[in-house]
């Protein structure tokens, strides 16, 4: 069940997108861990709390915001990761997978985009694969 991949297939661009997906996913996991383990335990003493907000609610709000960023980064990183693996295993559907990589790499900036490096790698890899055109064989 192995598919033959043309020698000029953009395998390097697929691997660049794969690296971006890994970095985005890892940063999402890191943000989730920080929001659960670290942020609720910090005392926020030097923060001016807006009127009507309890000072004890600040750790929960900060933790929730960072947790949502982590979840968004985790989901978008997982989609980029799966799309880049599918790009390597199903070369006949390059346009579909590269568009998914581009869209979710751009959306991952909301979740910090793998500290921006992962999102840039995903965008570059997806763009290179989308730009690739198979060569026509002449008999």
Residue, then its C-alpha position, 0 to 999 in steps of 0.5 A: x500500500x505504498x504510494x510512489x511519490x515523484x522525486x520532485x515532490x516537495x517533501x522538504x516543504x511538507x516537513x517544514x509544515x510538520x515542524x511548525x505543527x509540532x511547535x504550535x502543538x507544544x506551545x498550546x500544551x505549555x500554555x495549558x499547563x501554565x494556565x492550570x498549574x502556575x497562574x492560579x497560584x500567583x498573587x496579583x498585588x500590584x494590579x489595579x482592579x477595575x471597579x466592580x471586579x473582586x480582586x480574588x477573581x483576577x487569577x481566574x480571569x488571567x488563567x482562563x484567558x491563557x487557557x483559552x489561548x492554549x486550547x486554541x493553539x492546541x487545536x490549530x497545531x493538531x490540525x496543522x500536524x495532521x494536515x502535514x502528515x496527510x500531505x506526506x502520505x496522500x500526495x494526490x491531495x496536496x491542494x487540500x492539505x496545504x490550504x488547511x495548513x495555511x489557514x490553521x497556521x494563520x489562525x494559530x497566531x491567536x494562540x501565540x502561533x507556537x511562539x510565532x516560529x511555528x506559525x511562520x514555519x507552517x505558513x512557509x511550508x504550506x505556501x511552498x506546497x501550494x506553489x508546487x506544480x507536478x511536472x508533466x511526463x512526456x513519452 
